[in-house]
């Protein structure tokens, strides 16, 4: 079986995503980061709520951030692409490039720790590492 990872989510901003003058609300990128992560993970047959049963560990979100490069406005079409920022032995950092066409408009990050069923640190399982290795680098200069 060949896995085709789903690394992008496309969406169009609407008035509910923007302030009164039509500029996107700063927190709007966070749900798209989570959606893109969840769909990507699911494309490998891995789901956050079943990781303990599937690979013997679970993940904990430790930190998230987003750097805004330029503003976006109502009806802009954006693409969120998941990328690999860093992988260690017991944690990893995923990046999220937000682009309007070919223009990078924001870069988000989510840091995850891997834990055993008792909450102690765990090594990233090989099946999970294989999925992480499919991710490309960020377009962000940082």
Order of alpha helices (4+ residues) and beta strands (2+ residues): beta-alpha-alpha-beta-beta-beta-beta-alpha
